[in-house]
């Protein structure tokens, strides 16, 4: 996992570190095509971490099948792991979810989740890596 002091300091450094698809979503706030990512349908147990910096974001225990084609979670694994920002792009009022450590774009937060939190963290697969549970 990267320590904050190894974090890329500017966009050219991020571009070097990330794949073109990762860069487009994480740093340019793109959205991957639904049902295209590696995790939307995954039931594997473990910890989902930020693909840009390794910050632990979401436990597989909070992942649910939203039917949207993107990995969806009830809540981050701990407070501060993600940050929220208003996002009025594309003529919509949405809440952007960014990594609490590196500030990269992850996805959006909606208030139609099925769990007690009522939240649906809708996250791009390309922004995540899965650390499988070691058992
Ligand atoms: Fe990050």
Backbone and ligand atoms as CSV (ligand in chain L), in Angstrom:
chain,resi,resn,atom,element,x,y,z
A,1,UNK,N,N,0.851,-1.203,0.000
A,1,UNK,CA,C,0.000,0.000,0.000
A,1,UNK,C,C,0.879,1.242,0.000
A,2,UNK,N,N,0.464,2.222,-0.745
A,2,UNK,CA,C,1.225,3.465,-0.803
A,2,UNK,C,C,1.063,4.253,0.484
A,3,UNK,N,N,2.131,4.819,0.952
A,3,UNK,CA,C,2.042,5.803,2.014
A,3,UNK,C,C,1.736,7.150,1.373
A,4,UNK,N,N,1.076,8.029,2.141
A,4,UNK,CA,C,0.735,9.335,1.570
A,4,UNK,C,C,1.929,10.067,0.967
A,5,UNK,N,N,3.115,9.880,1.536
A,5,UNK,CA,C,4.269,10.614,1.002
A,5,UNK,C,C,4.776,10.038,-0.326
A,6,UNK,N,N,4.218,8.847,-0.709
A,6,UNK,CA,C,4.562,8.314,-2.025
A,6,UNK,C,C,3.488,8.657,-3.056
A,7,UNK,N,N,2.519,9.427,-2.613
A,7,UNK,CA,C,1.386,9.740,-3.473
A,7,UNK,C,C,1.815,10.635,-4.624
A,8,UNK,N,N,1.314,10.343,-5.833
A,8,UNK,CA,C,1.595,11.269,-6.935
A,8,UNK,C,C,1.191,12.695,-6.559
A,9,UNK,N,N,1.985,13.646,-7.001
A,9,UNK,CA,C,1.761,15.028,-6.566
A,9,UNK,C,C,1.033,15.856,-7.613
A,10,UNK,N,N,0.938,15.333,-8.811
A,10,UNK,CA,C,0.276,16.116,-9.855
A,10,UNK,C,C,-0.287,15.149,-10.908
A,11,UNK,N,N,-1.023,15.700,-11.834
A,11,UNK,CA,C,-1.714,14.835,-12.799
A,11,UNK,C,C,-0.753,14.045,-13.704
A,12,UNK,N,N,0.355,14.631,-14.164
A,12,UNK,CA,C,1.289,13.804,-14.936
A,12,UNK,C,C,1.791,12.585,-14.161
A,13,UNK,N,N,2.016,12.750,-12.855
A,13,UNK,CA,C,2.461,11.606,-12.047
A,13,UNK,C,C,1.346,10.565,-11.905
A,14,UNK,N,N,0.104,11.034,-11.733
A,14,UNK,CA,C,-1.017,10.097,-11.676
A,14,UNK,C,C,-1.134,9.340,-12.993
A,15,UNK,N,N,-0.947,10.043,-14.091
A,15,UNK,CA,C,-1.090,9.434,-15.414
A,15,UNK,C,C,-0.089,8.301,-15.581
A,16,UNK,N,N,1.110,8.502,-15.038
A,16,UNK,CA,C,2.156,7.480,-15.121
A,16,UNK,C,C,1.796,6.255,-14.282
A,17,UNK,N,N,1.157,6.502,-13.136
A,17,UNK,CA,C,0.887,5.431,-12.181
A,17,UNK,C,C,-0.320,4.584,-12.586
A,18,UNK,N,N,-1.318,5.203,-13.215
A,18,UNK,CA,C,-2.595,4.534,-13.477
A,18,UNK,C,C,-2.696,4.077,-14.931
A,19,UNK,N,N,-3.562,3.093,-15.174
A,19,UNK,CA,C,-3.870,2.726,-16.554
A,19,UNK,C,C,-4.715,3.853,-17.157
A,20,UNK,N,N,-4.798,3.927,-18.481
A,20,UNK,CA,C,-5.609,4.986,-19.101
A,20,UNK,C,C,-7.065,4.969,-18.630
A,21,UNK,N,N,-7.647,3.769,-18.463
A,21,UNK,CA,C,-9.043,3.697,-18.020
A,21,UNK,C,C,-9.163,4.155,-16.567
A,22,UNK,N,N,-8.240,3.711,-15.722
A,22,UNK,CA,C,-8.239,4.171,-14.327
A,22,UNK,C,C,-8.102,5.683,-14.259
A,23,UNK,N,N,-7.195,6.215,-15.052
A,23,UNK,CA,C,-6.957,7.657,-15.019
A,23,UNK,C,C,-8.211,8.425,-15.408
A,24,UNK,N,N,-8.885,7.944,-16.434
A,24,UNK,CA,C,-10.063,8.637,-16.948
A,24,UNK,C,C,-11.180,8.684,-15.899
A,25,UNK,N,N,-11.339,7.611,-15.131
A,25,UNK,CA,C,-12.411,7.585,-14.129
A,25,UNK,C,C,-11.935,8.230,-12.819
A,26,UNK,N,N,-10.782,7.809,-12.321
A,26,UNK,CA,C,-10.316,8.269,-11.011
A,26,UNK,C,C,-9.940,9.755,-11.013
A,27,UNK,N,N,-9.303,10.199,-12.055
A,27,UNK,CA,C,-8.770,11.562,-12.051
A,27,UNK,C,C,-9.582,12.529,-12.901
A,28,UNK,N,N,-10.341,11.988,-13.863
A,28,UNK,CA,C,-11.148,12.875,-14.723
A,28,UNK,C,C,-12.635,12.645,-14.514
A,29,UNK,N,N,-12.987,11.931,-13.457
A,29,UNK,CA,C,-14.384,11.733,-13.054
A,29,UNK,C,C,-15.224,11.068,-14.129
A,30,UNK,N,N,-14.627,10.160,-14.844
A,30,UNK,CA,C,-15.389,9.400,-15.829
A,30,UNK,C,C,-16.250,8.351,-15.150
A,31,UNK,N,N,-17.059,7.676,-15.952
A,31,UNK,CA,C,-17.879,6.571,-15.453
A,31,UNK,C,C,-17.696,5.382,-16.390
A,32,UNK,N,N,-17.396,4.238,-15.806
A,32,UNK,CA,C,-17.262,3.036,-16.651
A,32,UNK,C,C,-18.645,2.593,-17.122
A,33,UNK,N,N,-18.695,1.880,-18.221
A,33,UNK,CA,C,-19.957,1.339,-18.713
A,33,UNK,C,C,-20.541,0.375,-17.679
A,34,UNK,N,N,-21.868,0.448,-17.426
A,34,UNK,CA,C,-22.460,-0.509,-16.493
A,34,UNK,C,C,-22.295,-1.942,-16.990
A,35,UNK,N,N,-22.257,-2.874,-16.062
A,35,UNK,CA,C,-22.126,-4.301,-16.346
A,35,UNK,C,C,-20.823,-4.631,-17.088
A,36,UNK,N,N,-19.853,-3.715,-17.026
A,36,UNK,CA,C,-18.596,-3.946,-17.740
A,36,UNK,C,C,-17.447,-4.188,-16.770
A,37,UNK,N,N,-17.577,-3.752,-15.533
A,37,UNK,CA,C,-16.450,-3.788,-14.602
A,37,UNK,C,C,-16.250,-5.164,-14.009
A,38,UNK,N,N,-15.126,-5.325,-13.329
A,38,UNK,CA,C,-14.780,-6.660,-12.823
A,38,UNK,C,C,-15.471,-7.000,-11.515
A,39,UNK,N,N,-16.112,-6.031,-10.856
A,39,UNK,CA,C,-16.633,-6.309,-9.514
A,39,UNK,C,C,-18.150,-6.210,-9.373
A,40,UNK,N,N,-18.884,-5.733,-10.386
A,40,UNK,CA,C,-20.309,-5.467,-10.135
A,40,UNK,C,C,-21.043,-6.723,-9.696
A,41,UNK,N,N,-20.596,-7.873,-10.190
A,41,UNK,CA,C,-21.271,-9.133,-9.901
A,41,UNK,C,C,-20.498,-10.007,-8.922
A,42,UNK,N,N,-19.417,-9.489,-8.373
A,42,UNK,CA,C,-18.521,-10.303,-7.550
A,42,UNK,C,C,-19.114,-10.550,-6.162
A,43,UNK,N,N,-19.014,-11.805,-5.706
A,43,UNK,CA,C,-19.455,-12.149,-4.348
A,43,UNK,C,C,-18.243,-12.490,-3.465
A,44,UNK,N,N,-17.061,-12.258,-3.989
A,44,UNK,CA,C,-15.858,-12.615,-3.259
A,44,UNK,C,C,-15.754,-11.784,-1.973
A,45,UNK,N,N,-15.259,-12.430,-0.911
A,45,UNK,CA,C,-15.133,-11.755,0.380
A,45,UNK,C,C,-13.783,-11.067,0.492
A,46,UNK,N,N,-13.786,-9.907,1.069
A,46,UNK,CA,C,-12.537,-9.201,1.288
A,46,UNK,C,C,-12.758,-7.721,1.468
A,47,UNK,N,N,-11.665,-6.981,1.316
A,47,UNK,CA,C,-11.696,-5.532,1.494
A,47,UNK,C,C,-11.441,-4.849,0.161
A,48,UNK,N,N,-12.352,-3.981,-0.214
A,48,UNK,CA,C,-12.164,-3.189,-1.423
A,48,UNK,C,C,-11.359,-1.944,-1.078
A,49,UNK,N,N,-10.257,-1.769,-1.802
A,49,UNK,CA,C,-9.373,-0.640,-1.539
A,49,UNK,C,C,-9.339,0.277,-2.757
A,50,UNK,N,N,-8.926,1.514,-2.537
A,50,UNK,CA,C,-8.798,2.485,-3.627
A,50,UNK,C,C,-7.725,2.001,-4.607
A,51,UNK,N,N,-8.076,1.934,-5.888
A,51,UNK,CA,C,-7.117,1.465,-6.893
A,51,UNK,C,C,-5.990,2.469,-7.103
A,52,UNK,N,N,-6.203,3.696,-6.670
A,52,UNK,CA,C,-5.176,4.717,-6.855
A,52,UNK,C,C,-4.173,4.734,-5.713
A,53,UNK,N,N,-4.631,4.542,-4.459
A,53,UNK,CA,C,-3.729,4.739,-3.317
A,53,UNK,C,C,-3.758,3.616,-2.294
A,54,UNK,N,N,-4.661,2.633,-2.427
A,54,UNK,CA,C,-4.677,1.512,-1.505
A,54,UNK,C,C,-5.487,1.731,-0.240
A,55,UNK,N,N,-6.083,2.880,-0.065
A,55,UNK,CA,C,-6.918,3.175,1.101
A,55,UNK,C,C,-8.071,2.169,1.195
A,56,UNK,N,N,-8.249,1.551,2.377
A,56,UNK,CA,C,-9.344,0.594,2.549
A,56,UNK,C,C,-10.672,1.330,2.595
A,57,UNK,N,N,-11.581,0.976,1.677
A,57,UNK,CA,C,-12.810,1.754,1.490
A,57,UNK,C,C,-14.059,1.017,1.931
A,58,UNK,N,N,-14.285,-0.180,1.364
A,58,UNK,CA,C,-15.543,-0.884,1.575
A,58,UNK,C,C,-15.277,-2.368,1.842
A,59,UNK,N,N,-15.966,-2.907,2.855
A,59,UNK,CA,C,-15.918,-4.343,3.101
A,59,UNK,C,C,-16.920,-5.042,2.193
A,60,UNK,N,N,-16.563,-6.242,1.748
A,60,UNK,CA,C,-17.506,-7.020,0.936
A,60,UNK,C,C,-18.779,-7.330,1.722
A,61,UNK,N,N,-18.706,-7.266,3.064
A,61,UNK,CA,C,-19.901,-7.525,3.887
A,61,UNK,C,C,-21.006,-6.499,3.629
A,62,UNK,N,N,-20.663,-5.329,3.125
A,62,UNK,CA,C,-21.666,-4.285,2.889
A,62,UNK,C,C,-22.025,-4.168,1.411
A,63,UNK,N,N,-21.506,-5.095,0.593
A,63,UNK,CA,C,-21.776,-5.044,-0.857
A,63,UNK,C,C,-23.119,-5.705,-1.148
A,64,UNK,N,N,-23.891,-5.112,-2.031
A,64,UNK,CA,C,-25.156,-5.727,-2.417
A,64,UNK,C,C,-25.380,-5.581,-3.915
A,65,UNK,N,N,-26.270,-6.413,-4.429
A,65,UNK,CA,C,-26.549,-6.387,-5.860
A,65,UNK,C,C,-27.632,-5.355,-6.130
A,66,UNK,N,N,-27.236,-4.209,-6.645
A,66,UNK,CA,C,-28.181,-3.112,-6.880
A,66,UNK,C,C,-28.880,-3.231,-8.222
A,67,UNK,N,N,-28.389,-4.121,-9.079
A,67,UNK,CA,C,-28.962,-4.247,-10.409
A,67,UNK,C,C,-28.560,-3.137,-11.364
A,68,UNK,N,N,-27.681,-2.228,-10.910
A,68,UNK,CA,C,-27.296,-1.086,-11.743
A,68,UNK,C,C,-26.126,-1.407,-12.667
A,69,UNK,N,N,-25.385,-2.486,-12.353
A,69,UNK,CA,C,-24.198,-2.790,-13.139
A,69,UNK,C,C,-22.931,-2.191,-12.589
A,70,UNK,N,N,-23.050,-1.546,-11.426
A,70,UNK,CA,C,-21.857,-1.061,-10.723
A,70,UNK,C,C,-21.831,-1.668,-9.318
A,71,UNK,N,N,-20.641,-1.917,-8.782
A,71,UNK,CA,C,-20.558,-2.389,-7.408
A,71,UNK,C,C,-21.205,-1.377,-6.466
A,72,UNK,N,N,-22.021,-1.887,-5.532
A,72,UNK,CA,C,-22.791,-1.003,-4.660
A,72,UNK,C,C,-22.628,-1.441,-3.217
A,73,UNK,N,N,-22.511,-0.459,-2.339
A,73,UNK,CA,C,-22.221,-0.723,-0.929
A,73,UNK,C,C,-23.147,0.099,-0.040
A,74,UNK,N,N,-23.402,-0.445,1.180
A,74,UNK,CA,C,-24.239,0.246,2.161
A,74,UNK,C,C,-23.501,1.396,2.843
A,75,UNK,N,N,-22.220,1.203,3.071
A,75,UNK,CA,C,-21.463,2.162,3.879
A,75,UNK,C,C,-19.976,1.919,3.701
A,76,UNK,N,N,-19.154,2.950,3.859
A,76,UNK,CA,C,-17.711,2.733,3.878
A,76,UNK,C,C,-17.314,1.977,5.138
A,77,UNK,N,N,-16.121,1.395,5.126
A,77,UNK,CA,C,-15.710,0.528,6.229
A,77,UNK,C,C,-15.428,1.341,7.492
A,78,UNK,N,N,-15.118,2.602,7.357
A,78,UNK,CA,C,-14.893,3.459,8.520
A,78,UNK,C,C,-15.118,4.899,8.112
A,79,UNK,N,N,-15.404,5.715,9.121
A,79,UNK,CA,C,-15.638,7.133,8.860
A,79,UNK,C,C,-14.370,7.763,8.285
A,80,UNK,N,N,-14.533,8.625,7.315
A,80,UNK,CA,C,-13.382,9.329,6.752
A,80,UNK,C,C,-12.705,8.612,5.609
A,81,UNK,N,N,-13.051,7.336,5.386
A,81,UNK,CA,C,-12.396,6.605,4.295
A,81,UNK,C,C,-12.789,7.167,2.932
A,82,UNK,N,N,-14.025,7.674,2.852
A,82,UNK,CA,C,-14.435,8.396,1.647
A,82,UNK,C,C,-14.891,9.784,2.073
A,83,UNK,N,N,-14.877,10.699,1.130
A,83,UNK,CA,C,-15.429,12.037,1.350
A,83,UNK,C,C,-16.509,12.280,0.315
A,84,UNK,N,N,-17.420,13.162,0.658
A,84,UNK,CA,C,-18.557,13.466,-0.212
A,84,UNK,C,C,-18.470,14.919,-0.672
A,85,UNK,N,N,-18.901,15.120,-1.906
A,85,UNK,CA,C,-18.867,16.462,-2.498
A,85,UNK,C,C,-20.088,16.641,-3.372
A,86,UNK,N,N,-20.716,17.822,-3.353
A,86,UNK,CA,C,-21.815,18.055,-4.288
A,86,UNK,C,C,-21.292,18.026,-5.727
A,87,UNK,N,N,-22.067,17.445,-6.616
A,87,UNK,CA,C,-21.674,17.319,-8.026
A,87,UNK,C,C,-22.869,17.708,-8.899
A,88,UNK,N,N,-22.750,18.847,-9.573
A,88,UNK,CA,C,-23.855,19.332,-10.410
A,88,UNK,C,C,-23.564,19.132,-11.894
A,89,UNK,N,N,-22.564,18.276,-12.206
A,89,UNK,CA,C,-22.234,18.064,-13.616
A,89,UNK,C,C,-23.346,17.302,-14.319
A,90,UNK,N,N,-23.372,17.378,-15.624
A,90,UNK,CA,C,-24.339,16.670,-16.474
A,90,UNK,C,C,-25.788,17.042,-16.123
A,91,UNK,N,N,-26.002,18.261,-15.611
A,91,UNK,CA,C,-27.350,18.734,-15.337
A,91,UNK,C,C,-28.068,17.987,-14.223
A,92,UNK,N,N,-27.279,17.338,-13.345
A,92,UNK,CA,C,-27.894,16.578,-12.251
A,92,UNK,C,C,-27.354,17.086,-10.919
A,93,UNK,N,N,-28.159,16.918,-9.882
A,93,UNK,CA,C,-27.702,17.173,-8.526
A,93,UNK,C,C,-27.354,15.843,-7.884
A,94,UNK,N,N,-26.072,15.552,-7.831
A,94,UNK,CA,C,-25.664,14.278,-7.251
A,94,UNK,C,C,-24.620,14.530,-6.169
A,95,UNK,N,N,-24.323,13.483,-5.434
A,95,UNK,CA,C,-23.270,13.548,-4.430
A,95,UNK,C,C,-22.120,12.683,-4.897
A,96,UNK,N,N,-20.985,13.323,-5.111
A,96,UNK,CA,C,-19.808,12.596,-5.561
A,96,UNK,C,C,-19.109,11.934,-4.379
A,97,UNK,N,N,-18.617,10.724,-4.585
A,97,UNK,CA,C,-17.832,10.012,-3.582
A,97,UNK,C,C,-16.380,10.028,-4.025
A,98,UNK,N,N,-15.511,10.563,-3.176
A,98,UNK,CA,C,-14.084,10.561,-3.489
A,98,UNK,C,C,-13.321,9.839,-2.381
A,99,UNK,N,N,-12.125,9.386,-2.706
A,99,UNK,CA,C,-11.275,8.712,-1.727
A,99,UNK,C,C,-10.859,9.712,-0.648
A,100,UNK,N,N,-10.999,9.309,0.615
A,100,UNK,CA,C,-10.639,10.176,1.720
A,100,UNK,C,C,-9.146,10.403,1.850
A,101,UNK,N,N,-8.363,9.557,1.191
A,101,UNK,CA,C,-6.907,9.692,1.310
A,101,UNK,C,C,-6.285,10.423,0.119
A,102,UNK,N,N,-6.681,10.062,-1.096
A,102,UNK,CA,C,-6.010,10.648,-2.266
A,102,UNK,C,C,-6.909,11.566,-3.080
A,103,UNK,N,N,-8.198,11.626,-2.725
A,103,UNK,CA,C,-9.086,12.566,-3.403
A,103,UNK,C,C,-9.552,12.120,-4.771
A,104,UNK,N,N,-9.203,10.893,-5.180
A,104,UNK,CA,C,-9.627,10.424,-6.499
A,104,UNK,C,C,-11.129,10.166,-6.523
A,105,UNK,N,N,-11.725,10.359,-7.689
A,105,UNK,CA,C,-13.151,10.093,-7.887
A,105,UNK,C,C,-13.414,8.589,-7.805
A,106,UNK,N,N,-14.479,8.221,-7.077
A,106,UNK,CA,C,-14.835,6.804,-6.966
A,106,UNK,C,C,-16.193,6.509,-7.588
A,107,UNK,N,N,-17.155,7.391,-7.375
A,107,UNK,CA,C,-18.511,7.151,-7.863
A,107,UNK,C,C,-19.456,8.152,-7.238
A,108,UNK,N,N,-20.697,7.727,-7.001
A,108,UNK,CA,C,-21.703,8.623,-6.438
A,108,UNK,C,C,-22.482,7.933,-5.327
A,109,UNK,N,N,-23.086,8.763,-4.466
A,109,UNK,CA,C,-23.893,8.275,-3.348
A,109,UNK,C,C,-25.356,8.609,-3.592
A,110,UNK,N,N,-26.220,7.605,-3.414
A,110,UNK,CA,C,-27.656,7.798,-3.592
A,110,UNK,C,C,-28.385,7.360,-2.316
A,111,UNK,N,N,-29.597,7.873,-2.160
A,111,UNK,CA,C,-30.357,7.638,-0.925
A,111,UNK,C,C,-31.406,6.547,-1.086
A,112,UNK,N,N,-31.170,5.602,-1.961
A,112,UNK,CA,C,-32.172,4.559,-2.211
A,112,UNK,C,C,-31.634,3.171,-1.874
A,113,UNK,N,N,-30.716,3.110,-0.920
A,113,UNK,CA,C,-30.132,1.824,-0.552
A,113,UNK,C,C,-31.105,0.956,0.233
A,114,UNK,N,N,-30.937,-0.362,0.163
A,114,UNK,CA,C,-31.865,-1.293,0.795
A,114,UNK,C,C,-31.598,-1.532,2.283
A,115,UNK,N,N,-30.428,-1.198,2.761
A,115,UNK,CA,C,-30.072,-1.526,4.147
A,115,UNK,C,C,-30.525,-0.414,5.086
A,116,UNK,N,N,-30.248,-0.606,6.376
A,116,UNK,CA,C,-30.686,0.361,7.376
A,116,UNK,C,C,-30.080,1.733,7.138
A,117,UNK,N,N,-28.906,1.776,6.496
A,117,UNK,CA,C,-28.311,3.080,6.212
A,117,UNK,C,C,-29.132,3.851,5.185
A,118,UNK,N,N,-29.911,3.143,4.350
A,118,UNK,CA,C,-30.644,3.805,3.273
A,118,UNK,C,C,-29.745,4.348,2.183
A,119,UNK,N,N,-28.461,4.030,2.260
A,119,UNK,CA,C,-27.491,4.602,1.330
A,119,UNK,C,C,-27.071,3.584,0.279
A,120,UNK,N,N,-26.773,4.098,-0.890
A,120,UNK,CA,C,-26.191,3.262,-1.954
A,120,UNK,C,C,-24.953,3.969,-2.492
A,121,UNK,N,N,-23.790,3.440,-2.094
A,121,UNK,CA,C,-22.534,3.937,-2.638
A,121,UNK,C,C,-22.293,3.200,-3.956
A,122,UNK,N,N,-22.443,3.915,-5.042
A,122,UNK,CA,C,-22.365,3.357,-6.390
A,122,UNK,C,C,-20.972,3.662,-6.935
A,123,UNK,N,N,-20.134,2.636,-7.011
A,123,UNK,CA,C,-18.697,2.830,-7.198
A,123,UNK,C,C,-18.237,2.140,-8.484
A,124,UNK,N,N,-17.368,2.779,-9.221
A,124,UNK,CA,C,-16.814,2.175,-10.427
A,124,UNK,C,C,-15.834,1.055,-10.065
A,125,UNK,N,N,-15.993,-0.105,-10.726
A,125,UNK,CA,C,-15.068,-1.224,-10.487
A,125,UNK,C,C,-13.615,-0.818,-10.709
A,126,UNK,N,N,-13.402,0.006,-11.720
A,126,UNK,CA,C,-12.028,0.340,-12.110
A,126,UNK,C,C,-11.326,1.160,-11.025
A,127,UNK,N,N,-12.106,1.720,-10.101
A,127,UNK,CA,C,-11.530,2.497,-9.006
A,127,UNK,C,C,-11.179,1.635,-7.800
A,128,UNK,N,N,-11.472,0.342,-7.891
A,128,UNK,CA,C,-11.307,-0.551,-6.746
A,128,UNK,C,C,-10.329,-1.685,-7.044
A,129,UNK,N,N,-9.640,-2.132,-5.999
A,129,UNK,CA,C,-8.958,-3.420,-5.989
A,129,UNK,C,C,-9.530,-4.198,-4.811
A,130,UNK,N,N,-9.578,-5.511,-4.938
A,130,UNK,CA,C,-10.090,-6.347,-3.857
A,130,UNK,C,C,-8.942,-7.101,-3.190
A,131,UNK,N,N,-8.818,-6.864,-1.894
A,131,UNK,CA,C,-7.891,-7.676,-1.098
A,131,UNK,C,C,-8.691,-8.837,-0.524
A,132,UNK,N,N,-8.553,-10.052,-1.060
A,132,UNK,CA,C,-9.357,-11.176,-0.582
A,132,UNK,C,C,-9.096,-11.438,0.892
A,133,UNK,N,N,-10.121,-11.904,1.572
A,133,UNK,CA,C,-10.026,-12.249,2.981
A,133,UNK,C,C,-9.066,-13.421,3.118
A,134,UNK,N,N,-8.075,-13.305,3.971
A,134,UNK,CA,C,-7.118,-14.398,4.138
A,134,UNK,C,C,-7.581,-15.282,5.273
A,135,UNK,N,N,-8.102,-16.453,4.900
A,135,UNK,CA,C,-8.615,-17.376,5.911
A,135,UNK,C,C,-8.128,-18.787,5.605
L,1,FE,FE,FE,-7.281,6.791,-2.884
